[in-house]
Every structure is written in C-alpha cells, then in structure tokens.
Amino acid sequence: MGVTRRIVFPAIRIVLWAVIAVALAKMAFSGAESAAQTEDPLQPSVEVAEPQVTVATGTVTNTVTVSASVVADPAAPVRATMAGTVHRVLAEEGQAVAPDTPVLELRSETPVDPTVTTDPETGIETVTEHKPKVRWETVRAGTAGALHLTVLKDQVVAVGDTVGSVAPGSLSVQGTLTPDQQYRLIDAPGEGTVTLKGGPAPFTCTGLRIGAAAQDPATTPEDPAAAEAAAPASGTVTCAVPAGVTAFPGLGADIEIVNGSAEGALLVPVTAVQGSVQNGNVWVVAADGSTEERPIVLGLTDGQQVQVVEGLAEGDAVLEYAPVSRPGDVDCTDPATADPTVCGG
C-alpha cells in the first residue's frame, strides 16, 4: 500500500495533467486556424438588406383633422366718413343694428372767404363776410349686430377714426395648422365637418378660410431653430358655425377637412419619398439589387401613403425608407451644385 501511494498515484496524476495540457493546446491552435480559414477581415461578416416595397394601386383620401376651438367673431369697426364734429348720436349703446342703420350725424364747417368790393368813385373797400359752408354726413353701421359707441356729442373726429363697433354675435371654429397640414390643404374646399367636445352631433361649417398664423414680433426668437420650436403653427383655419347650432366661445372642437380622394391610384409609403408635396424623389431597386434615384410627381396623401402621378409603374420596387442626405454625400466637384458650407470655399 505504501508503494502504491508513493509511486503509482503520483504517476497517474502526471499522466492526466499531460493529457489535459495536450488537449488544451490542440483546441487553441485548431480554433485559431479554423477562424483564419473561415473569416476574411476584408469581407463583412453580416450583410444588411435595405427593406423594399412594391408600388401598388389603391384608394387614398386626403383627410386633415385640426384641433380647434369655438371663438366669437370679432366686432367690425364703425369709422367716420368725414372730418368734423359729432352733431347728433342717432343710435343707442347696445342697440341691434342693420348694415344701413344710421349711427351718427357729423357736421363740418368750411370757411368761405369774404367778398371785397371797392367803390370806383371813393376807392373805399367794403368787406362782406359770408357764413361758413356746412356739410352733413350720416355714418351708418355697415354690418348687422350689437352697436358699441366710443364717441360723444360735439367730439371732433377725422376721416377714418373709429367711432364705434358692431359685434355680429356669430361664432366660428378656429384652429392652427402645422406646415404639413397647410400643404395638404392647398386648394381646400369651402367647408368642413366640426365635432364639438361634449356638444351636439357633428355639423357642416361653411365659409372655410385658411390664413397665415399671427406672429408677435416681441416674442419671436431671433434664432430660426428656436422660432420653429416655439411656434410650430404656420397657419390658421376658420369656418362659420351655422345658425341653429348651440355653441359657446371656448368650447374645444375638431375640424375634419376632406381635400380630395382618388381610387386606383399608384401608392407608396410616405417614408419612401424624399419630399411630400407636388414633387419628390424615390430610389428604385433594379433586378441586380442596385438602386437609382428617380424624380416623381406626387398627388394626394393621407399621411401614411402618397399617390404617385408620374414617374413609377405598378410593380416597381423602391426602397421603403428614402436615404437621408449627409454632408459626405455632396458632390463638391460640380461648381453648379457644390454647397460652400459643406465643400468649403
């Protein structure tokens, strides 16, 4: 037993450690060789295929929904039509007036030069004074509504001075437009569908108008980027609440405007197009996998898909996501298109 413990067991341990060392060395060198044989450092180990879509036909409806609120229509000013003095007030404060209702009577005096006559025998001159020439002018309301006067009897006014205002008592629905919505509402119809928050059933509002958003120079940031972040709205949309619809200023509302629909239209996702209105670019995928930039003419869009009027055919394959241009993509060798901010000089 002593011989086994002193000689046999240590010998077996030495043999086992030798076998393990040989196995580890073989695994290390064989793994490096296989990696060197299978991997080429000049070739990518993973290839990423850009997603593609096929041009298909379908129906697209350009529907724009704008968040809005009910507002009271602004009062129309009543202006003096002649320089003079308020001779008489012909209407009362708060009176309901029609467009041709007399509001004020103005009086104007124009001096008349005296007449000078000379006696031919004595040479004495006689001066004859004349009364001033008096003119009268009646100022009318100009619009229907409730009258508010801002002048008093015997007050002197000039032509164009505001002498009062007429509140029409009507309501409108008004909302702000983002640049994208404003583009989609080019040549918009004259009406929309309004849904009041907690109000009656949706109704059609008429007289739809689109205008520029009001800008306050005192609060507009000088930095263009800050201005865009602070005031994303670029326009306003307004339409009239019809008579018979119960509404109150301040109520929230949504205006839904349908600005065209097309059936059997060629459609691609908006993500595939560089540009969103009138003209754009897509990247067409050829049979060999190469891509070609192609200009197209755009039609209607619903915000997800856009109609292609010219430039593509049904079945064409295009990149689902239009490439984003980078400074490195600019061709600085062409003086006609080189951007000095990118290319220098």
Protein Blocks (a to p, Z undefined) as FASTA:
>chain_A
ZZmmmmmmmmmmmmmmmmmmmmmmmmmmmmmmmmmmmpcfkbcfbdcddddddddddddd
dddddddddddddddddddfbdcddfbdcbdehiacdfklcfbdcdddddddddddddfk
lopacddddddddddddddekiacddddfbdehiacdehiafbdcdehiacddddddfkl
mmmmgoiafbdcdddehiacddddehiacddddddfklmcfblklmmmmmmbfbdcdddd
dehiacdehiacdddddebdaehiacddfklpgcjehpacdddddfkopacddddddddd
ehlaccdfbhpaehiacdfbdcdddfklpcfkbmklocfklngZZ
